Amino acid sequence: MDRPTDAKPSTPTTRRGPQRATAEDRAQLDESPVSMRRVAALFGPHRTTVAVVTALIVVVSVVSMAQPFLLRTVIDDALPRRDVRLLLLAVAGMLAVTVVGQLLGVVQTWLTTSVGQRVMHGLRTDVFRHLQRQSLAFFTRTRGGEVQSRLTHDISGMQSVITNTATSVASNATTAVATVIAMVALSPRLSVLSLLVVPPAVWMTRRVALLRRDVTARRQRRLADLHSQVEESLSIGGATLVKTLGAGEATAARFTDTSADLIDLELRSQLAGRWRMATMQIVFAAIPALIYLAAGFPASSGGMTIGTLIAFTTLQGAIFRPLMGLLDVGAQWVTSMAVFSRIFGYLDLTVDVPEPTRPVRLDPATARGDVRFEGVTVSHDGRVDAVADVTLHVPAGTTLALVGETGSGKSSLATLLPRLHDPVAGRVSIDGVDVRDLAAADLAGIVGVVSQDTHLVHASIRENLLLAAPHATDDDLWRALAAARVAPLVAELPAGLDTVVGARGHRFSGGEKQRLAIARTLLRNPRVLVLDEATSALDNETEREVQGAIDRLMAGRTTVTIAHRLSTVRHAEQIAVLDHGRVVELGDHDTLLARGGRYARLVESSAEAPLAA
């Protein structure tokens, strides 16, 4: 199913202290409920490990209950009787309980982390692969930050779901039950008193803790705003924008205001934290005091020994942690399920450019490159046709140029060849095979794309080139660079092929980036080329350099080219003039110019030099 993508990117939920489900989490679950069966299926391959972890939790909780009874033995029996043997056994037992508990805790942490990481790895790679299969329409309407948030923050939140939420229920419930049983075994009378006193004490402590959590959450949001401002203003693009707009003072003022807000929120957070600590210290001091007071009255003590009293207060103090943990389970549950809901939302996205179930084999090495558009219609929103019933034939080794005003459907038509979109009607074929029946790898080997918006990854020149041909040798890389007329530039660089291109290739000029992209395309040696306004953003001199590389790239290949500068398409065997998604004229340059129609008017209105021979 398709999901709204204009929502604010999710942020990692802090796991310190009590949790409170946010309105966003509840809205997420209301919109997309999560099936427990689907969540449980994620842990199916690890059911044995999960069972072992559950058993370890129970064992650790039960074993730890031996400590107060051993302490009572030391105080009431071993020390008064000066029984060295009993003392040694009791102390050794206390030490053994601690060692066993800690060792089992280490094993439990290792197992839960291992399961969590494996489930995270599976989900992360599944979501990544699924998103790679989406068409460009998905990335057009979806903010990049939203995708990154789900792949990083939400899936990382899975670790907390597994190591905290899932284990805390078993651990806290087992510990709380075992502690209550031990308290009753030590002193039923004092247990009744604790059951009356502990609940309001826990409630008060939690209220103060939630107050701090709310302030801390606000502080985290403002801190996220601060980080966003740093990223937006001090990145390459952001710094360029600020300087060119003269917005330095306004940007600095906005940053200053956000930073000033953090002062107040930090003070309130720390003060709320201090109140929390003070409240807890008062509670921890008051309850034992009440227990000691009750133990001093004959009516309520029941002949309690000193050792029993100390053991009981030890248990009573330890019951706070599991009770507080259990109170958090409800909110943790909502938060955890919201994480799953967001992740499943991406996994459930319909792939509108699906991989064929039974792909037709077309070897890129032997493909001729005969291209046909047969009655194709394209609609990006389901309402308006960007391309309507277009039929064109591009014989192998020839060039088709698509021209027309902005919004006429040129790019929408050209992107059908590499399957960046699929038509809603009609078909696009190469050598008689519908491109929808070709495996993605085969299609990528047959169709190469060079666009105006050249994308280079933040890596070395070598790594950028090897994206097209992972097994290419250095000789192959240099031949491609030479064919793209950029080899001398790379050779002059101190690091040569190992030069890092920078973010989006900012180290190089627009023309240099285009020629590197052409070299990368040459390495794939595609039979069909799509040139999407590859030189429209370049100055005249740079355009001539890049056009020379493009001419060499086009030699002997079937080419579909889009250009605003009509001088670049005058030698095309066919020129298709589009208007509102329909082909209104078709022919070569001279024929269309002599016809005096739409193409002739485009040439006449062009600011370029006359195109007539």
MITIKOL-378147 format. One line per 10 residues: their letters; for each residue x, z, y of C-alpha. Coordinates in nm, 4 decimals. Example, Ala and Ser with C-alpha at 12.3 -4.5 7.8 and 13.67 -1.06 7.14 Angstrom:
as> 1.2300,0.7800,-0.4500; 1.3670,0.7140,-0.1060
***
This chain:
mdrptdakps> 0.0000,0.0000,0.0000; 0.1139,-0.0585,0.3550; 0.1701,0.2465,0.5681; 0.1743,0.3047,0.9437; 0.5269,0.2738,1.0733; 0.4916,0.3883,1.4322; 0.4934,0.7545,1.3390; 0.7690,0.9767,1.4645; 1.0583,0.9781,1.2159; 1.0506,1.2816,0.9969
tpttrrgpqr> 1.3153,1.5461,1.0466; 1.4725,1.7710,0.7900; 1.2776,2.0925,0.7477; 1.4823,2.4020,0.8022; 1.4920,2.6197,0.4935; 1.5915,2.9426,0.6595; 1.3382,3.2192,0.6605; 0.9628,3.1874,0.6124; 0.8142,2.8389,0.6116; 0.5022,2.7162,0.7859
ataedraqld> 0.3553,2.3780,0.7006; 0.3501,2.1538,1.0067; 0.0505,1.9530,1.1253; 0.2444,1.6349,1.0446; 0.2957,1.7485,0.6848; -0.0731,1.8287,0.6394; -0.1772,1.4988,0.7976; 0.0623,1.3137,0.5689; -0.0943,1.4724,0.2604; -0.4481,1.4141,0.3876
espvsmrrva> -0.3669,1.0468,0.4331; -0.1655,1.0023,0.1105; -0.2289,1.2747,-0.1494; 0.0396,1.3167,-0.4144; -0.0379,1.3287,-0.7837; 0.1386,1.6131,-0.9636; 0.1654,1.3870,-1.2674; 0.3729,1.1431,-1.0642; 0.5999,1.4183,-0.9351; 0.6421,1.5606,-1.2849
alfgphrttv> 0.7317,1.2131,-1.4138; 1.0432,1.2196,-1.1952; 1.1702,1.5172,-1.3934; 1.0677,1.3768,-1.7320; 1.4200,1.2607,-1.8250; 1.5487,1.6101,-1.7397; 1.2799,1.8205,-1.9111; 1.5345,1.9944,-2.1369; 1.7486,2.0963,-1.8405; 1.4406,2.2170,-1.6511
avvtalivvv> 1.3386,2.4299,-1.9509; 1.6881,2.5813,-1.9681; 1.6798,2.6600,-1.5950; 1.3410,2.8304,-1.6316; 1.4709,3.0380,-1.9221; 1.7803,3.1379,-1.7228; 1.5640,3.2482,-1.4301; 1.3575,3.4736,-1.6555; 1.6656,3.6154,-1.8285; 1.8432,3.6917,-1.5000
svvsmaqpfl> 1.5328,3.8594,-1.3555; 1.4801,4.0750,-1.6636; 1.8470,4.1649,-1.7105; 1.8800,4.2732,-1.3476; 1.6087,4.5347,-1.4056; 1.8519,4.7280,-1.6256; 2.0588,4.8310,-1.3234; 1.8291,5.1084,-1.1882; 1.7835,5.2602,-1.5346; 2.1602,5.2660,-1.5897
lrtviddalp> 2.1988,5.4246,-1.2462; 1.9471,5.6940,-1.3408; 2.1433,5.7623,-1.6599; 2.4629,5.8103,-1.4608; 2.3053,6.0493,-1.2092; 2.0738,6.2475,-1.4371; 2.2733,6.2581,-1.7612; 2.6346,6.1464,-1.7496; 2.7478,6.3259,-1.4334; 2.5652,6.6622,-1.4788
rrdvrlllla> 2.6771,6.6892,-1.8431; 3.0239,6.5535,-1.7705; 2.9705,6.3140,-2.0576; 3.2622,6.0763,-2.0109; 3.1615,5.8502,-2.2978; 2.8072,5.8078,-2.1629; 2.9450,5.7575,-1.8140; 3.1792,5.4823,-1.9350; 2.9022,5.3131,-2.1284; 2.6608,5.3276,-1.8337
vagmlavtvv> 2.9186,5.2010,-1.5842; 3.0288,4.9289,-1.8258; 2.6635,4.8333,-1.8699; 2.6133,4.8132,-1.4927; 2.9209,4.5937,-1.4598; 2.8108,4.3778,-1.7546; 2.4653,4.3278,-1.6043; 2.6221,4.2135,-1.2771; 2.8704,3.9794,-1.4469; 2.6080,3.8283,-1.6768
gqllgvvqtw> 2.3641,3.7836,-1.3876; 2.6229,3.6135,-1.1683; 2.7504,3.3868,-1.4440; 2.3987,3.2834,-1.5371; 2.3287,3.2287,-1.1667; 2.6267,2.9919,-1.1431; 2.5023,2.7984,-1.4464; 2.1512,2.7890,-1.3000; 2.2815,2.6560,-0.9667; 2.4882,2.3906,-1.1433
lttsvgqrvm> 2.1942,2.2749,-1.3539; 1.9400,2.2690,-1.0704; 2.1806,2.0901,-0.8365; 2.2651,1.8392,-1.1094; 1.8983,1.7633,-1.1748; 1.8243,1.7492,-0.8024; 2.1081,1.5088,-0.7303; 2.0125,1.2792,-1.0177; 1.6489,1.2669,-0.9118; 1.7581,1.2083,-0.5506
hglrtdvfrh> 1.9953,0.9325,-0.6620; 1.7223,0.7602,-0.8586; 1.4717,0.7797,-0.5734; 1.7262,0.6804,-0.3100; 1.8351,0.3685,-0.4972; 1.4766,0.2790,-0.5952; 1.3582,0.3014,-0.2328; 1.6631,0.1084,-0.1079; 1.6136,-0.1724,-0.3617; 1.2390,-0.1824,-0.2952
lqrqslafft> 1.2916,-0.2110,0.0804; 1.5458,-0.4872,0.0285; 1.2703,-0.6878,-0.1380; 1.0440,-0.6641,0.1674; 1.0014,-0.9665,0.3907; 1.1216,-0.9777,0.7486; 0.7673,-0.8912,0.8602; 0.8178,-0.5361,0.7346; 1.1411,-0.4873,0.9314; 0.9866,-0.6471,1.2379
rtrggevqsr> 0.7091,-0.3882,1.2571; 0.9110,-0.0896,1.1324; 1.1569,0.1104,1.3385; 1.5039,0.1315,1.1860; 1.5088,0.5072,1.2487; 1.1982,0.5493,1.0339; 1.3626,0.3744,0.7379; 1.6816,0.5751,0.7782; 1.4852,0.8995,0.8050; 1.3090,0.8433,0.4752
lthdisgmqs> 1.6246,0.7334,0.2964; 1.8296,1.0267,0.4231; 1.6255,1.3211,0.5546; 1.3243,1.2969,0.3255; 1.5165,1.2231,0.0084; 1.7726,1.4903,0.0970; 1.4760,1.7237,0.1305; 1.4241,1.6633,-0.2391; 1.7213,1.8915,-0.3035; 1.5385,2.1771,-0.1340
vitntatsva> 1.2232,2.0985,-0.3303; 1.4116,2.1320,-0.6577; 1.6579,2.4106,-0.5828; 1.4296,2.6167,-0.3586; 1.0596,2.5485,-0.3998; 1.0578,2.4735,-0.7725; 1.2914,2.7570,-0.8724; 1.1704,3.0151,-0.6200; 0.8245,3.0303,-0.7786; 0.9628,3.1171,-1.1221
snattavatv> 1.2401,3.3390,-0.9875; 1.0351,3.5363,-0.7352; 0.7316,3.5742,-0.9592; 0.9427,3.6930,-1.2543; 1.1451,3.9293,-1.0370; 0.8378,4.0727,-0.8646; 0.6548,4.1344,-1.1926; 0.9618,4.2839,-1.3598; 1.0273,4.5072,-1.0594; 0.6706,4.6376,-1.0494
iamvalsprl> 0.6824,4.7111,-1.4237; 1.0124,4.8935,-1.3836; 0.8776,5.0938,-1.0887; 0.5701,5.1982,-1.2863; 0.7927,5.2938,-1.5792; 1.0021,5.5150,-1.3510; 0.7189,5.6786,-1.1561; 0.3519,5.5758,-1.1683; 0.2663,5.8064,-0.8761; 0.5293,5.6676,-0.6402
svlsllvvpp> 0.4372,5.3164,-0.7510; 0.0843,5.3718,-0.6199; 0.2292,5.4887,-0.2857; 0.4529,5.1790,-0.2681; 0.1612,4.9479,-0.3411; -0.0125,5.0963,-0.0367; 0.2887,5.0858,0.1967; 0.4731,4.7684,0.0971; 0.2009,4.5054,0.1758; 0.1596,4.5965,0.5467
avwmtrrval> 0.5375,4.6253,0.5795; 0.5831,4.2779,0.4300; 0.3103,4.1408,0.6579; 0.4738,4.2824,0.9711; 0.8160,4.1535,0.8728; 0.6775,3.8081,0.8029; 0.4966,3.7913,1.1371; 0.8169,3.8587,1.3276; 1.0022,3.6074,1.1084; 0.7415,3.3371,1.1737
lrrdvtarrq> 0.7696,3.3973,1.5466; 1.1394,3.3270,1.5259; 1.0776,3.0212,1.3104; 0.8441,2.8682,1.5701; 1.0970,2.9194,1.8484; 1.3746,2.7855,1.6275; 1.1675,2.4766,1.5409; 1.1204,2.4034,1.9113; 1.4922,2.4501,1.9651; 1.5671,2.2076,1.6797
rrladlhsqv> 1.3377,1.9452,1.8314; 1.5060,1.9717,2.1683; 1.8450,1.9587,1.9984; 1.7319,1.6403,1.8207; 1.6326,1.5005,2.1624; 1.9808,1.5855,2.2878; 2.1421,1.4064,1.9936; 1.9195,1.1017,2.0486; 2.0184,1.0865,2.4140; 2.3860,1.1006,2.3189
eeslsiggat> 2.3416,0.8234,2.0615; 2.1360,0.6043,2.2937; 2.3545,0.6506,2.6015; 2.7059,0.6681,2.4567; 2.6863,0.3929,2.1931; 2.8257,0.0493,2.2757; 2.4867,-0.1001,2.3531; 2.3616,0.2101,2.5315; 2.6702,0.2460,2.7501; 2.6482,-0.1218,2.8429
lvktlgagea> 2.2810,-0.0886,2.9355; 2.3361,0.2256,3.1447; 2.6254,0.0684,3.3358; 2.4526,-0.2638,3.3984; 2.1323,-0.0963,3.5179; 2.3129,0.1620,3.7275; 2.1205,0.4299,3.5408; 2.4088,0.6715,3.4989; 2.2718,0.9411,3.7292; 1.9202,0.9258,3.5841
taarftdtsa> 2.0562,0.9403,3.2295; 2.2835,1.2321,3.3139; 1.9928,1.4159,3.4813; 1.7754,1.3719,3.1736; 2.0569,1.4994,2.9529; 2.1079,1.7972,3.1871; 1.7376,1.8900,3.1726; 1.7364,1.8812,2.7929; 2.0518,2.0898,2.7772; 1.9024,2.3426,3.0202
dlidlelrsq> 1.5909,2.3755,2.8014; 1.8167,2.4650,2.5122; 1.9491,2.7672,2.7038; 1.6046,2.9284,2.7215; 1.5142,2.8349,2.3645; 1.8444,2.9672,2.2310; 1.7935,3.2970,2.4121; 1.4388,3.3295,2.2771; 1.5543,3.2352,1.9282; 1.8307,3.4930,1.9285
lagrwrmatm> 1.6041,3.7616,2.0759; 1.3348,3.6868,1.8180; 1.6031,3.7087,1.5521; 1.7150,4.0443,1.6853; 1.3551,4.1686,1.6793; 1.3281,4.0477,1.3214; 1.6388,4.2367,1.2187; 1.5243,4.5475,1.4051; 1.1806,4.5332,1.2391; 1.3290,4.4893,0.8944
qivfaaipal> 1.5754,4.7728,0.9479; 1.2920,5.0035,1.0550; 1.0866,4.9024,0.7507; 1.3802,4.9459,0.5139; 1.4492,5.2901,0.6593; 1.0857,5.4058,0.6808; 0.9716,5.3231,0.3289; 1.2512,5.5106,0.1464; 1.1916,5.7996,0.3833; 0.8259,5.8083,0.2809
iylaagfpas> 0.9302,5.7925,-0.0844; 1.1717,6.0837,-0.0365; 0.8990,6.2766,0.1437; 0.6501,6.2153,-0.1364; 0.9098,6.3146,-0.3942; 0.9551,6.6494,-0.2185; 0.5963,6.7583,-0.2661; 0.5179,6.9005,-0.6088; 0.1773,6.7353,-0.6104; 0.3205,6.3870,-0.5822
sggmtigtli> 0.6680,6.4215,-0.7304; 0.5556,6.4805,-1.0886; 0.8846,6.6556,-1.1654; 1.0919,6.3542,-1.0628; 1.4674,6.3784,-1.1099; 1.7277,6.2769,-0.8509; 1.8361,5.9818,-1.0634; 1.4802,5.8574,-1.1010; 1.4250,5.8876,-0.7251; 1.7381,5.6846,-0.6428
afttlqgaif> 1.6582,5.4251,-0.9093; 1.3013,5.3958,-0.7790; 1.4041,5.3478,-0.4150; 1.6550,5.0851,-0.5293; 1.3777,4.8907,-0.7023; 1.1354,4.9441,-0.4164; 1.3860,4.8030,-0.1661; 1.4548,4.5027,-0.3879; 1.0901,4.4003,-0.4124; 1.0827,4.2702,-0.0541
rplmglldvg> 1.2774,3.9526,-0.1253; 1.0583,3.8146,-0.4088; 0.7378,3.9110,-0.2252; 0.8502,3.7322,0.0905; 0.9515,3.4356,-0.1216; 0.6118,3.4185,-0.2886; 0.4382,3.4310,0.0502; 0.6359,3.1195,0.1483; 0.5347,2.9218,-0.1594; 0.2136,2.7831,-0.0096
aqwvtsmavf> 0.3817,2.6417,0.2991; 0.6811,2.5227,0.0964; 0.4414,2.3462,-0.1371; 0.2735,2.1529,0.1449; 0.6096,2.0625,0.2977; 0.7508,1.9545,-0.0386; 0.4498,1.7427,-0.1264; 0.4656,1.5799,0.2181; 0.8244,1.4787,0.1388; 0.7103,1.3205,-0.1871
srifgyldlt> 0.4204,1.1516,-0.0074; 0.6506,0.9854,0.2455; 0.8894,0.8679,-0.0257; 0.6128,0.7385,-0.2509; 0.4620,0.5652,0.0528; 0.7646,0.3368,0.0708; 0.7781,0.2874,-0.3061; 0.4107,0.1823,-0.2975; 0.4603,-0.0814,-0.0298; 0.3398,-0.4182,-0.1513
vdvpeptrpv> 0.6223,-0.6696,-0.1798; 0.4882,-0.9781,-0.0048; 0.7917,-1.1837,-0.1082; 0.8114,-1.0869,-0.4766; 1.0808,-1.1906,-0.7209; 0.9405,-1.4402,-0.9761; 0.8598,-1.2880,-1.3131; 0.9842,-1.6023,-1.4917; 1.2339,-1.7685,-1.2565; 1.3115,-2.1369,-1.2885
rldpatargd> 1.6813,-2.2005,-1.3228; 1.8337,-2.4266,-1.0573; 2.2128,-2.4181,-1.0597; 2.3457,-2.3954,-0.7015; 2.6522,-2.5949,-0.8076; 2.4466,-2.8961,-0.9190; 2.1483,-2.8768,-0.6826; 2.0963,-3.1951,-0.4768; 1.9140,-3.0273,-0.1880; 1.6012,-3.2417,-0.1647
vrfegvtvsh> 1.3614,-3.0331,0.0499; 0.9853,-3.0701,0.0849; 0.7309,-2.8775,0.2937; 0.3923,-2.9554,0.1432; 0.0882,-2.8491,0.3446; 0.2434,-2.5142,0.4395; 0.0596,-2.2630,0.6564; 0.2196,-1.9419,0.7852; 0.0424,-1.6418,0.9372; 0.2263,-1.3235,1.0316
dgrvdavadv> -0.0776,-1.1159,1.1194; -0.3436,-1.2683,0.8944; -0.5405,-1.3946,1.1939; -0.3419,-1.6586,1.3847; -0.1514,-1.9386,1.2096; 0.2092,-1.9649,1.3298; 0.2407,-2.2856,1.1216; -0.0628,-2.4900,1.0165; -0.0712,-2.7487,0.7359; 0.2794,-2.8929,0.7849
tlhvpagttl> 0.4107,-3.1583,0.5466; 0.7709,-3.2789,0.5771; 1.0274,-3.4356,0.3455; 1.4011,-3.3871,0.4013; 1.5965,-3.6077,0.1568; 1.9156,-3.4616,0.0142; 2.2083,-3.4811,0.2551; 1.9978,-3.5557,0.5641; 1.9097,-3.3526,0.8719; 1.5700,-3.2439,0.9976
alvgetgsgk> 1.5584,-3.1086,1.3513; 1.2678,-2.8899,1.4613; 1.1986,-2.8929,1.8341; 0.9214,-2.7618,2.0527; 0.8423,-2.5035,2.3114; 0.8866,-2.1326,2.2469; 0.6247,-2.0085,2.0017; 0.5568,-2.3532,1.8556; 0.6415,-2.2343,1.5013; 0.9937,-2.3726,1.4574
sslatllprl> 1.1540,-2.0515,1.3256; 0.8478,-1.9616,1.1195; 0.8768,-2.2956,0.9381; 1.2540,-2.2816,0.8894; 1.2543,-1.9273,0.7481; 1.0368,-2.0420,0.4588; 1.3390,-2.2089,0.2971; 1.5426,-1.8905,0.2384; 1.2143,-1.7058,0.1663; 1.2373,-1.4674,0.4580
hdpvagrvsi> 0.8613,-1.5258,0.4585; 0.6206,-1.6941,0.2198; 0.3490,-1.9387,0.3268; -0.0122,-1.8324,0.2911; -0.0894,-2.1875,0.1784; 0.1106,-2.4848,0.0535; 0.4582,-2.4816,-0.0989; 0.8229,-2.5315,-0.0101; 1.0364,-2.6923,-0.2777; 1.4012,-2.7759,-0.3405
dgvdvrdlaa> 1.4642,-3.0547,-0.5910; 1.1005,-3.0257,-0.6904; 1.1167,-2.6504,-0.7635; 0.8995,-2.4156,-0.5570; 1.1320,-2.1682,-0.3842; 0.8963,-1.8912,-0.4973; 0.9946,-1.9739,-0.8561; 1.3677,-1.9397,-0.7917; 1.5601,-1.6184,-0.8536; 1.6757,-1.4644,-0.5258
adlagivgvv> 2.0419,-1.5007,-0.6239; 1.9998,-1.8725,-0.7024; 1.8099,-1.9368,-0.3799; 2.0761,-1.7565,-0.1754; 2.3390,-1.9760,-0.3422; 2.1488,-2.2936,-0.2528; 2.0306,-2.2124,0.1017; 2.2699,-2.0878,0.3707; 2.1569,-1.9590,0.7101; 2.3429,-1.9511,1.0418
sqdthlvhas> 2.1372,-1.7989,1.3225; 2.1769,-1.7261,1.6901; 2.1813,-1.3508,1.6211; 2.4994,-1.3313,1.4150; 2.5298,-1.0097,1.2198; 2.8709,-0.8767,1.1193; 2.8928,-0.5419,0.9436; 3.1221,-0.2702,1.0787; 3.4054,-0.3507,0.8401; 3.7093,-0.5787,0.8172
irenlllaap> 3.6970,-0.9568,0.8493; 3.7850,-0.9763,0.4807; 3.4934,-0.7526,0.3791; 3.2523,-0.9517,0.5969; 3.3593,-1.2775,0.4344; 3.3504,-1.1351,0.0828; 2.9812,-1.0518,0.1290; 2.9209,-1.4230,0.0680; 3.1694,-1.4631,-0.2172; 3.2831,-1.1318,-0.3699
hatdddlwra> 3.5401,-1.2982,-0.5961; 3.6982,-1.5264,-0.3359; 4.0756,-1.5197,-0.3029; 4.2664,-1.4929,0.0239; 4.3386,-1.8667,0.0035; 3.9636,-1.9292,-0.0169; 3.9076,-1.7094,0.2881; 4.1727,-1.8854,0.4943; 4.0367,-2.2305,0.4000; 3.6887,-2.1250,0.5118
laaarvaplv> 3.8276,-1.9837,0.8378; 4.0192,-2.3050,0.8980; 3.7099,-2.5163,0.8368; 3.5212,-2.2960,1.0858; 3.8056,-2.3409,1.3393; 3.8741,-1.9703,1.3645; 4.1824,-1.9349,1.1395; 4.4355,-1.9371,1.4311; 4.2499,-1.6520,1.6013; 4.2492,-1.4372,1.2860
aelpagldtv> 4.6130,-1.5175,1.2122; 4.7155,-1.3881,1.5569; 4.5494,-1.0503,1.5024; 4.7942,-0.7721,1.4052; 4.5919,-0.6780,1.0985; 4.4795,-1.0332,1.0174; 4.2018,-1.0361,0.7604; 4.2004,-0.6558,0.7605; 4.0999,-0.6376,1.1288; 3.7843,-0.4299,1.1720
vgarghrfsg> 3.5234,-0.6323,1.3605; 3.3569,-0.3263,1.5204; 2.9888,-0.2401,1.5476; 2.7929,-0.5667,1.5097; 3.1173,-0.7567,1.5675; 3.1588,-0.6411,1.9286; 3.5352,-0.6901,1.9027; 3.4815,-1.0656,1.9172; 3.3080,-1.2999,2.1590; 2.9802,-1.4709,2.0768
gekqrlaiar> 3.1524,-1.7962,1.9812; 3.4098,-1.6177,1.7650; 3.1357,-1.4279,1.5823; 2.9475,-1.7507,1.5227; 3.2543,-1.9177,1.3727; 3.3189,-1.6160,1.1494; 2.9580,-1.6425,1.0339; 3.0048,-2.0130,0.9669; 3.3172,-1.9365,0.7610; 3.1159,-1.6845,0.5645
tllrnprvlv> 2.8470,-1.9449,0.4971; 3.1089,-2.2023,0.3943; 3.2320,-1.9654,0.1236; 2.8931,-1.9891,-0.0458; 2.9058,-2.3699,-0.0268; 2.5244,-2.4041,-0.0024; 2.3556,-2.7397,-0.0536; 2.0900,-2.6631,0.2088; 2.1537,-2.5237,0.5570; 1.9183,-2.3606,0.8045
ldeatsaldn> 2.0635,-2.3524,1.1559; 1.8395,-2.1359,1.3731; 1.9428,-2.2045,1.7342; 2.3000,-2.1302,1.6312; 2.4526,-2.2329,1.9665; 2.1726,-2.1616,2.2148; 2.3342,-1.8408,2.3472; 2.6780,-1.9917,2.4068; 2.8369,-2.1483,2.7140; 2.9111,-2.5205,2.7086
eterevqgai> 3.2787,-2.4952,2.6176; 3.2205,-2.2394,2.3427; 2.9262,-2.4439,2.2201; 3.1502,-2.7459,2.1744; 3.3942,-2.5396,1.9678; 3.1192,-2.3928,1.7524; 2.9392,-2.7260,1.7237; 3.2556,-2.8779,1.5815; 3.2583,-2.6089,1.3121; 2.8875,-2.6653,1.2492
drlmagrttv> 2.9375,-3.0421,1.2166; 3.1976,-2.9782,0.9488; 2.9622,-2.7319,0.7793; 2.6753,-2.9841,0.7832; 2.8755,-3.2666,0.6282; 2.7059,-3.3799,0.3071; 2.4444,-3.1032,0.3146; 2.0708,-3.1023,0.3693; 2.0158,-2.9369,0.7055; 1.7132,-2.7977,0.8844
tiahrlstvr> 1.8134,-2.7137,1.2385; 1.6332,-2.5537,1.5302; 1.7675,-2.6111,1.8780; 1.6572,-2.5614,2.2353; 1.9423,-2.7823,2.3532; 1.8147,-3.1214,2.2508; 2.1612,-3.2758,2.2764; 2.2523,-3.1018,1.9510; 1.9849,-3.2830,1.7479; 2.0017,-3.6402,1.8779
haeqiavldh> 2.1828,-3.7608,1.5649; 1.9361,-3.6053,1.3188; 1.7723,-3.8507,1.0777; 1.4371,-3.6839,1.1514; 1.3098,-3.4884,1.4483; 0.9804,-3.3028,1.4071; 0.8102,-3.1970,1.7296; 0.5907,-2.8876,1.6819; 0.3115,-2.7669,1.9040; 0.1112,-2.4553,1.8157
grvvelgdhd> 0.2337,-2.4719,1.4595; 0.1509,-2.8374,1.3964; 0.3755,-3.1426,1.3757; 0.2652,-3.3695,1.6600; 0.5520,-3.6194,1.6409; 0.8032,-3.7231,1.3759; 1.0885,-3.9737,1.3925; 1.4478,-4.0174,1.5052; 1.5735,-3.9645,1.8599; 1.5515,-4.3247,1.9784
tllarggrya> 1.2073,-4.3837,1.8270; 1.0571,-4.0706,1.9763; 1.2179,-4.1324,2.3128; 1.0782,-4.4868,2.3231; 0.7324,-4.3583,2.2284; 0.7149,-4.1636,2.5542; 0.5252,-3.8728,2.3995; 0.5842,-3.4991,2.3712; 0.9515,-3.5355,2.2706; 1.0228,-3.7643,2.5660
rlvessaeap> 0.8666,-3.5111,2.8017; 1.0808,-3.2331,2.6491; 1.3913,-3.4444,2.7091; 1.2825,-3.5248,3.0618; 1.2184,-3.1598,3.1464; 1.5465,-3.0493,2.9940; 1.8184,-2.9412,3.2329; 2.0781,-3.1143,3.0171; 2.2369,-3.4513,3.0779; 2.0256,-3.7522,2.9754
laa> 2.0167,-3.8001,2.6011; 1.9548,-4.1746,2.5919; 2.2299,-4.3715,2.4290
***
